[in-house]
Amino acid sequence: MKFGYFDDVNKEYVITTPQTPYPWINYLGNETFFGLISNTAGGYCFYRDARLRRLTRYRYNNIPVDNGGRYFYIHDEGDIWTPGWMPVKKKLDRYECRHGLGYTSITGERNGISVTQLALVPLSYTGEVHQVTVTNKSNTKKSVKLFSFVEFCLWNANDDMTNFQRNLSTGEVEIENSVIYHKTEYRERRDHFSFFSVNAPIDGYDSDRESFLGAYNGLDAPHAVTIGNASNSIASGWSPIASHQLNITLEPGEERSFNFVLGYVENPEDQKWSAPGVINKSGAYEMIKRFATKADVQQAMFDLEAYWERLLSKYSIASGDEKLDRMVNIWNPYQCMVTFNMSRSASYFESGIGRGMGFRDSNQDLLGFVHQIPERARERIIDIASTQFEDGSAYHQYQPLTKKGNNEVGSGFNDDPLWLILGTAAYIKETGDMSILDEQVPFDSNPNNTATLFEHLKRSFFHVINNLGPHGLPLIGRADWNDCLNLNCFSKEPGESFQTTQNIEGRIAESVFIAGLFVFVGPDYVELCKRRGLEEEAAEAQAFIEQMREVTLEHGYDGDWFLRAYDHFGNPVGSHTNDEGRIFIEPQGFCVMAGIGVEDGRALRALDSVQEHLETDYGIVLQQPPYADYYLNLGEISSYPPGYLEDISEIHRMEPYVYAQMIAGKDAVRHGEAKNSWLTGTAAWNYIAITQSILGIQPDFDGLRINPCIPQAWDRLEITRVFRGDTYRIVITNPDHVSKGVARVSVNGQQLDNAVVPAFGDGREHLVEVVLGESIAQEAVQA
């Protein structure tokens, strides 16, 4: 069954039925305020931190699925319905949802009334705007009643769903004109409040959930909507909500639009009150005033469109293949920006409570967005590095609101430090900004204990060298890139966290993956040393890299592929000697990317083994054979049913416009079924794979390296790449129909003697003409 289609002109995915296989969502917001919204108007919003500053409630694993959001009910002479179908689920005469870049528009029609809900977070704004347009498409005069609805969260999302003995008594609101203000805990320790407004006089309101719904009703049949009248309830404890009632009369063909604002405001401590017990609403007044008219929303949409046009213009392709162009030009970079904003914190699978911003995750996500927003990438690198410890290790996660390490998860994921080198090098290659290395950055967020960012990178590099196991391979710690390979956990107790439980002490379990990552990332550290005039340090680091390369070949290769690890007992993991889990994808990928075994053919044999053992119609599975039993010495990876926890990139059941984190493998009951969409490193890695490895436009320290690896059938493609303020129009032709090899490169008509285009720094457009064929040099020249 087809559920929608791509509208490439408007950069939208259009959903044509509300009954998608799972809620298909979009993200609103680009800076400090964010929202998740599904194709049936479900979801929630928050300021900066989905755990600590959540404005509206959302119940995960709910029945029915996706129940709760920003709803707008229509009461049409006793007929109750919602334009997004949920939660009332009345049959609609027409339905359409358009997920665009930072906005969503949902339209429902029934009995001659059309309602469109346009949702967005405007730029530089701490709130959502929902413009609701009601149109009479019938031939007769219509009188309908419109009811809005949001349910407030009492800020801390975890406490909100657990601490009922307190929370059912603390809810407070204020009502003023057409605005409902949520001020729970504001008179005590909080300096912030939220509000829900509409730019029209209202005919009633409710702020108490039970008064609006009725004690035994659900969101599908609210009492106030059913009877057609709000009760003007004032919340006092229990569950605060915000609902407006607007009575609307429309002539045939007439439409009316209403701007609803769901906003967040902070006040300085000495400016919290305008009168005793009355909150200072001046910040809210300004936010509401900004969207007083329909034209105000239209301008915000223009600004949002220009914002995304500017970001997406940094890299675009015209290949003649609409699917390739669509993913490179629109949806893949859009998803990369969402992973920048969210890391792995808030999706329809990540509750926003258990995970903050990941140290590893944020660094690898940076690879996919640094060219779009380099200045924010710089800030993110400093934030990440600030959670590092003096020995080079790091908190695995940090909270976006406080920017401090998450103690509940802690450290001990021994691949984490290396990702800081990779992310920082990617930023410098993109921008040429070496000054970031001289920034003073705290250890453990302590401003009294700082070092340069370069010193942080040095400690990241030597954290590996200082933590080697019996074979000379890196110790794995709690886990590495695969958080579920827990070789020191040995958990027998239900409910224990595999990631934070370490029941066995010792320095035995080693990771071949980290060895590959070290050899892959290390050369960037060496180059940074050289560019700072630290030749001895560069030579020392290079020697460690070569040593790790040799150790990996000696102790990390299993005949036809790279081992995954050695467990606590020194036994190989990911070996032909194992009954289950004989081969894993991660070390094959990173060891080959690092160039380990390329010269003697072992790298090629490893890739051939991947094709033989791991490739499926839906992508490459994580390991084979799957684990049918639970192994104490392996941890969480062996706790899933066979075929699950497979990191591949095909789409099934989830949104067709983004990648998912998890796909059921070939041994699963539903092979190819996706879960955990949106927030995944797959977004950044696939973007790097297509833009840098296949299309071959690679930012480097001295310019753009041109090195495509394309299908032989391709004749010509054109890429526009903005790099360090200049615009490069790159035309690649393939007259000999080769896959790889650059025969000639010219810039503005002048032929280069290598395949590295210098960074001119003049702010102009430069024509780069590339002819594929027998290779010329790949060495860089100074601009």
Disulfide bonds with the S-S distance in Angstrom:
none
